[in-house]
């Protein structure tokens, strides 16, 4: 699963079944996780939701970048954009992480 992939070489990326497994675990732990990350006017993309799930399982920004095959700055930008969409104000990527970690 994802936990093992966080530890392996940078060339291995999560499979569709890895993402499905993570979605299942998250929805069991936090039943309305997905709903709390969108508004009437804003729906998360699959990529954004993947990043939110990785944040929820305490994945570092560099590991998220590696798993999603993008730069750390791109991951930071995405986190800031999600925060702005959810709360209608500018915020730091860490503020999104704190919100995600507070969901239970």
N, CA, C and O of each residue as an XYZ file, in Angstrom:
416
protein
N       0.808     -1.195      0.000
C       0.000      0.000      0.000
C       0.856      1.266      0.000
O       2.068      1.213     -0.211
N       0.213      2.385      0.237
C       0.876      3.690      0.221
C       1.989      3.762      1.264
O       3.058      4.309      0.995
N       1.741      3.213      2.448
C       2.760      3.284      3.501
C       4.079      2.677      3.046
O       5.145      3.234      3.312
N       4.014      1.550      2.370
C       5.233      0.922      1.860
C       5.848      1.779      0.756
O       7.069      1.918      0.687
N       5.009      2.353     -0.105
C       5.514      3.159     -1.214
C       6.246      4.397     -0.717
O       7.139      4.902     -1.397
N       5.875      4.896      0.470
C       6.554      6.064      1.028
C       8.013      5.724      1.330
O       8.860      6.615      1.411
N       8.300      4.436      1.495
C       9.639      4.023      1.897
C      10.506      3.552      0.730
O      11.718      3.407      0.889
N       9.908      3.309     -0.444
C      10.673      2.716     -1.533
C      11.349      3.756     -2.403
O      11.242      4.959     -2.164
N      12.039      3.273     -3.408
C      12.794      4.171     -4.282
C      11.875      5.162     -4.976
O      10.672      4.930     -5.090
N      12.450      6.274     -5.442
C      11.624      7.350     -6.003
C      10.935      7.000     -7.328
O      10.107      7.776     -7.806
N      11.253      5.877     -7.916
C      10.691      5.572     -9.233
C       9.365      4.852     -9.159
O       8.668      4.737    -10.168
N       9.003      4.365     -7.989
C       7.757      3.614     -7.875
C       6.617      4.554     -7.509
O       6.714      5.327     -6.555
N       5.550      4.478     -8.269
C       4.395      5.329     -7.986
C       3.209      4.457     -7.587
O       3.126      3.293     -7.981
N       2.304      5.017     -6.812
C       1.148      4.244     -6.360
C       0.285      3.780     -7.541
O       0.099      4.503     -8.520
N      -0.223      2.581     -7.421
C      -1.125      2.045     -8.438
C      -2.543      2.517     -8.127
O      -2.802      3.087     -7.067
N      -3.445      2.273     -9.055
C      -4.847      2.617     -8.835
C      -5.382      1.902     -7.594
O      -6.155      2.475     -6.826
N      -4.970      0.654     -7.403
C      -5.468     -0.081     -6.231
C      -4.882      0.478     -4.932
O      -5.532      0.419     -3.889
N      -3.658      1.020     -4.987
C      -3.099      1.674     -3.792
C      -3.957      2.875     -3.400
O      -4.268      3.061     -2.224
N      -4.340      3.695     -4.393
C      -5.160      4.872     -4.112
C      -6.531      4.453     -3.595
O      -7.072      5.073     -2.680
N      -7.095      3.388     -4.190
C      -8.392      2.887     -3.756
C      -8.339      2.430     -2.301
O      -9.236      2.718     -1.508
N      -7.267      1.713     -1.969
C      -7.074      1.220     -0.604
C      -6.977      2.394      0.370
O      -7.571      2.364      1.448
N      -6.229      3.424     -0.013
C      -6.093      4.595      0.848
C      -7.441      5.289      1.027
O      -7.787      5.695      2.136
N      -8.206      5.429     -0.063
C      -9.537      6.049      0.015
C     -10.428      5.278      0.983
O     -11.160      5.874      1.772
N     -10.361      3.949      0.920
C     -11.168      3.104      1.797
C     -10.791      3.327      3.259
O     -11.662      3.495      4.112
N      -9.491      3.329      3.542
C      -9.013      3.518      4.914
C      -9.441      4.886      5.441
O      -9.947      5.001      6.557
N      -9.233      5.918      4.627
C      -9.595      7.278      5.054
C     -11.101      7.380      5.291
O     -11.530      7.969      6.283
N     -11.904      6.815      4.394
C     -13.359      6.948      4.564
C     -13.851      6.156      5.775
O     -14.891      6.485      6.346
N     -13.114      5.117      6.170
C     -13.475      4.400      7.401
C     -13.099      5.220      8.629
O     -13.850      5.271      9.603
N     -11.937      5.861      8.578
C     -11.448      6.652      9.718
C     -12.217      7.968      9.857
O     -12.573      8.379     10.962
N     -12.467      8.619      8.722
C     -13.146      9.919      8.703
C     -14.247      9.844      7.639
O     -14.022     10.216      6.487
N     -15.433      9.365      8.021
C     -16.490      9.086      7.043
C     -16.820     10.240      6.093
O     -17.102     10.000      4.919
N     -16.792     11.486      6.575
C     -17.143     12.600      5.684
C     -15.919     13.427      5.286
O     -16.027     14.626      5.030
N     -14.765     12.780      5.238
C     -13.502     13.452      4.882
C     -13.628     14.202      3.557
O     -13.304     15.387      3.477
N     -14.096     13.513      2.525
C     -14.188     14.128      1.197
C     -15.131     15.329      1.210
O     -14.828     16.363      0.615
N     -16.273     15.195      1.887
C     -17.261     16.272      1.936
C     -16.710     17.513      2.629
O     -17.039     18.638      2.252
N     -15.872     17.306      3.644
C     -15.319     18.444      4.385
C     -14.237     19.180      3.588
O     -13.751     20.229      4.011
N     -13.868     18.625      2.442
C     -12.818     19.241      1.624
C     -13.379     19.857      0.350
O     -12.646     20.085     -0.613
N     -14.667     20.120      0.348
C     -15.248     20.806     -0.802
C     -16.379     21.712     -0.345
O     -16.882     21.606      0.773
N     -16.756     22.599     -1.240
C     -17.860     23.513     -0.962
C     -18.848     23.378     -2.113
O     -18.603     22.643     -3.070
N     -19.962     24.089     -2.015
C     -20.948     24.050     -3.102
C     -20.332     24.486     -4.423
O     -20.715     23.996     -5.486
N     -19.382     25.403     -4.354
C     -18.813     25.944     -5.587
C     -17.445     25.344     -5.929
O     -16.874     25.668     -6.970
N     -16.923     24.485     -5.074
C     -15.579     23.955     -5.302
C     -15.531     22.453     -5.064
O     -15.822     21.975     -3.967
N     -15.162     21.720     -6.100
C     -14.991     20.267     -5.998
C     -13.518     19.945     -6.200
O     -12.902     20.430     -7.149
N     -12.957     19.144     -5.330
C     -11.560     18.738     -5.471
C     -11.358     17.899     -6.730
O     -12.205     17.083     -7.090
N     -10.231     18.113     -7.386
C      -9.849     17.206     -8.468
C      -9.327     15.918     -7.827
O      -9.046     15.897     -6.629
N      -9.198     14.856     -8.604
C      -8.643     13.604     -8.070
C      -7.248     13.841     -7.516
O      -6.903     13.334     -6.449
N      -6.452     14.608     -8.239
C      -5.085     14.900     -7.810
C      -5.082     15.647     -6.473
O      -4.296     15.318     -5.585
N      -5.944     16.636     -6.327
C      -6.033     17.395     -5.074
C      -6.471     16.486     -3.929
O      -5.947     16.571     -2.818
N      -7.437     15.616     -4.213
C      -7.913     14.714     -3.159
C      -6.811     13.739     -2.741
O      -6.653     13.449     -1.555
N      -6.052     13.234     -3.715
C      -4.916     12.357     -3.392
C      -3.970     13.068     -2.430
O      -3.532     12.486     -1.438
N      -3.660     14.315     -2.723
C      -2.740     15.082     -1.873
C      -3.329     15.260     -0.477
O      -2.612     15.127      0.515
N      -4.618     15.558     -0.387
C      -5.271     15.699      0.927
C      -5.215     14.392      1.718
O      -4.978     14.403      2.926
N      -5.431     13.276      1.041
C      -5.358     11.981      1.737
C      -3.940     11.732      2.240
O      -3.756     11.243      3.355
N      -2.944     12.059      1.433
C      -1.552     11.859      1.854
C      -1.211     12.745      3.042
O      -0.469     12.335      3.934
N      -1.753     13.964      3.055
C      -1.548     14.844      4.209
C      -2.164     14.192      5.449
O      -1.562     14.198      6.523
N      -3.366     13.632      5.294
C      -4.079     13.030      6.433
C      -3.274     11.895      7.051
O      -3.332     11.691      8.264
N      -2.522     11.150      6.237
C      -1.714     10.055      6.807
C      -0.285     10.524      7.102
O       0.648      9.725      7.179
N      -0.144     11.847      7.266
C       1.098     12.470      7.712
C       2.272     12.194      6.778
O       3.362     11.829      7.220
N       2.035     12.373      5.490
C       3.084     12.219      4.493
C       3.781     13.568      4.327
O       3.122     14.602      4.220
N       5.102     13.554      4.305
C       5.844     14.812      4.153
C       5.632     15.385      2.758
O       5.267     14.671      1.824
N       5.868     16.680      2.638
C       5.711     17.354      1.348
C       6.623     16.718      0.294
O       6.215     16.536     -0.853
N       7.843     16.385      0.681
C       8.763     15.785     -0.304
C       8.294     14.396     -0.723
O       8.449     14.017     -1.884
N       7.720     13.628      0.216
C       7.186     12.310     -0.152
C       5.939     12.444     -1.028
O       5.739     11.655     -1.951
N       5.099     13.444     -0.737
C       3.924     13.681     -1.583
C       4.393     14.000     -3.001
O       3.866     13.455     -3.971
N       5.375     14.876     -3.116
C       5.893     15.254     -4.435
C       6.406     14.022     -5.176
O       6.179     13.866     -6.376
N       7.098     13.152     -4.446
C       7.649     11.945     -5.071
C       6.522     11.001     -5.505
O       6.542     10.480     -6.620
N       5.547     10.784     -4.626
C       4.440      9.874     -4.942
C       3.573     10.411     -6.084
O       3.047      9.636     -6.882
N       3.426     11.732     -6.160
C       2.593     12.354     -7.198
C       3.421     12.769     -8.418
O       2.881     13.302     -9.387
N       4.714     12.525     -8.365
C       5.635     12.836     -9.461
C       5.550     14.301     -9.890
O       5.343     14.614    -11.063
N       5.715     15.185     -8.909
C       5.758     16.618     -9.209
C       6.741     17.264     -8.234
O       7.306     16.588     -7.374
N       6.938     18.554     -8.371
C       7.890     19.244     -7.498
C       7.248     19.569     -6.147
O       6.026     19.626     -6.013
N       8.118     19.780     -5.148
C       7.614     20.177     -3.822
C       6.878     21.506     -3.911
O       5.857     21.703     -3.252
N       7.402     22.421     -4.733
C       6.751     23.725     -4.847
C       5.360     23.585     -5.473
O       4.444     24.334     -5.132
N       5.208     22.631     -6.382
C       3.890     22.385     -6.969
C       2.928     21.872     -5.899
O       1.776     22.304     -5.843
N       3.392     20.955     -5.053
C       2.562     20.426     -3.966
C       2.141     21.568     -3.031
O       0.982     21.647     -2.623
N       3.082     22.443     -2.698
C       2.788     23.583     -1.827
C       1.749     24.488     -2.474
O       0.804     24.922     -1.815
N       1.917     24.769     -3.745
C       0.974     25.619     -4.485
C      -0.438     25.013     -4.475
O      -1.422     25.718     -4.253
N      -0.522     23.715     -4.715
C      -1.822     23.026     -4.718
C      -2.477     23.125     -3.338
O      -3.674     23.394     -3.235
N      -1.692     22.907     -2.279
C      -2.236     22.981     -0.918
C      -2.758     24.389     -0.621
O      -3.818     24.544     -0.014
N      -2.014     25.415     -1.048
C      -2.456     26.793     -0.838
C      -3.740     27.084     -1.620
O      -4.633     27.771     -1.125
N      -3.825     26.554     -2.852
C      -5.009     26.778     -3.683
C      -6.244     26.119     -3.050
O      -7.322     26.713     -3.021
N      -6.078     24.895     -2.545
C      -7.200     24.210     -1.889
C      -7.671     25.029     -0.680
O      -8.870     25.222     -0.479
N      -6.710     25.506      0.121
C      -7.064     26.301      1.303
C      -7.865     27.525      0.883
O      -8.891     27.839      1.487
N      -7.395     28.217     -0.154
C      -8.082     29.431     -0.617
C      -9.504     29.110     -1.081
O     -10.434     29.866     -0.803
N      -9.671     27.993     -1.787
C     -10.997     27.606     -2.268
C     -11.934     27.261     -1.107
O     -13.113     27.615     -1.132
N     -11.417     26.583     -0.108
C     -12.263     26.151      1.017
C     -12.652     27.301      1.935
O     -13.787     27.375      2.407
N     -11.696     28.201      2.184
C     -11.919     29.218      3.214
C     -12.039     30.631      2.657
O     -12.174     31.587      3.421
N     -11.992     30.773      1.333
C     -12.128     32.080      0.674
C     -11.148     33.112      1.208
O     -11.472     34.295      1.308
N      -9.952     32.659      1.549
C      -8.900     33.589      1.975
C      -7.554     32.933      1.701
O      -7.444     31.710      1.621
N      -6.536     33.772      1.559
C      -5.198     33.238      1.346
C      -4.689     32.631      2.638
O      -4.956     33.142      3.726
N      -3.962     31.550      2.514
C      -3.394     30.909      3.683
C      -2.161     30.122      3.286
O      -1.906     29.883      2.105
N      -1.415     29.731      4.278
C      -0.223     28.925      4.025
C      -0.627     27.467      3.841
O      -1.665     27.027      4.335
N       0.212     26.728      3.120
C      -0.039     25.306      2.904
C      -0.184     24.580      4.242
O      -0.996     23.665      4.375
N       0.611     24.996      5.233
C       0.547     24.362      6.563
C      -0.828     24.521      7.205
O      -1.254     23.669      7.985
N      -1.521     25.611      6.878
C      -2.852     25.826      7.453
C      -3.836     24.785      6.912
O      -4.711     24.317      7.640
N      -3.689     24.428      5.640
C      -4.522     23.359      5.083
C      -4.204     22.051      5.799
O      -5.105     21.296      6.162
N      -2.901     21.790      6.001
C      -2.500     20.557      6.677
C      -3.123     20.479      8.074
O      -3.621     19.429      8.481
N      -3.090     21.598      8.804
C      -3.677     21.616     10.150
C      -5.170     21.320     10.099
O      -5.689     20.569     10.924
N      -5.860     21.914      9.125
C      -7.295     21.657      8.970
C      -7.536     20.175      8.693
O      -8.391     19.548      9.319
N      -6.780     19.629      7.758
C      -6.951     18.206      7.388
C      -6.682     17.304      8.589
O      -7.412     16.340      8.818
N      -5.646     17.611      9.348
C      -5.319     16.780     10.503
C      -6.372     16.915     11.599
O      -6.508     16.021     12.435
N      -7.121     18.020     11.606
C      -8.159     18.206     12.646
C      -9.433     17.423     12.315
O     -10.273     17.217     13.191
N      -9.584     16.991     11.079
C     -10.798     16.266     10.685
C     -10.813     14.871     11.310
O      -9.830     14.133     11.244
N     -11.939     14.532     11.912
C     -12.020     13.193     12.503
C     -13.437     12.667     12.409
O     -13.712     11.552     12.852
